[in-house]
């Protein structure tokens, strides 16, 4: 039995090393490149109202700039590390811009998913984007982004699909009405540990209303440099 356990642990160690994982958060570096590598910038819009009897008001919530670097390509998806990010809304705590954690996460941070190099969902300072490799010219229903800011806030894609142009220079999503008349959010703003983070652009006297409602309406990111 003891020999069997040693063999199992040895096999797991070899698997971790071959997948590029390590025992800390900042050891690996991008090993490939893609059309998405570079800096993107764009706006996130939202709509809000004080209560169900009030009209919706649509505004630009903030601008976001992020630098993407390919981490790996797997299963037709490009896994991109967000190495640097700036958000114009001070609630997310980026100041003039901040560097984010590098590399794959450990098993301790993300369970068995670390064997595939998948990023952690609740790690401060870690952010990623998944984008399609083979079909970067249409609406895709598989992919995501999440930005866990070091101050504990988070911005993430919420919709089920987004658009990528043929050159990979424009990525966008908007909330579209469903058959029942409802609108799903295109993005969400939360604390990593739970709870909603309201963008500063929404007036505090409105956001404090007990019946206040808001929705992440759209987002777009356009490539500004490679």
Secondary structure, DSSP 8 states (H G I E B T S, - for coil): -HHHHHHHHHHHHHHHHHTT--SSSS--------TT-EEEEEEEEEEEESSTTS--EEEEEEEEEEEEEEEEEETTEEEEEEEEEEESSGGG--TT-EE---S---HHHHGGGGGGT---SS-TT-EEEEEESS-TTSEESS-EEEEE-TTSEEEEE-SS-EEE-TTS-EEEEE--B-TTS-B--SEEEEETTSSB---TTS-HHHHTSTT-EEEEEEEEEEEEE-
